[in-house]
Amino acid sequence: MSDAELVAACLSGNAAAWQTFVDRVAPCLWRIAWRIVGHAYGPAEVEDAVQDIFVRLLADDRLLLRRYDTTRSSISVYVSVIARSSARNRVRRLRGEPARQSLPLEDLPLQSLAVSPPEDNSVEPWQLDAALASLTRSESEVIRLLFRESCTPKEAGARLSIAEATVRSLKRRALQRLA
């Protein structure tokens, strides 16, 4: 059954289709939840995080499932984006931080777009090592190749057997996480 057919069957209330959907995406959701939640908070929180993701998919009369567009990605990719967001929000809640909300660019105050340099930009070696340890393996490899070995994105992509655009995306995401 294709992703589009599976989602359509789930939206129509077909219980067998929902079970197939769960069987198809659950392994991916568990991996994401373990990577984001599990190492710091343990298996019980991972299980709750996965349940949160499924609840989020079914919330508001299955709104997120209705928004799925087969021309943009597979269902696994679509659900993994939702899973990462949901798991990160769970970690923020566990830490006592508010969940991040995305604002359209036109709603941002103009002063928030101006970035001022930090007053003291010195970083201790242990701080850098701890920050780099928070990155995924692929992000870390991209940062190492681009900054320590001075590779271009094209060279890094060739060495890692990934597209140059993927290298740029991993670099951007890694730098955001390091910031």
Summary of the structure (lengths in Angstrom):
residues: 179
radius of gyration: 19.4
end to end distance: 42.6
largest distance: 58.5
contacts: 431
relative contact order: 0.08
helix: 74%
strand: 0%
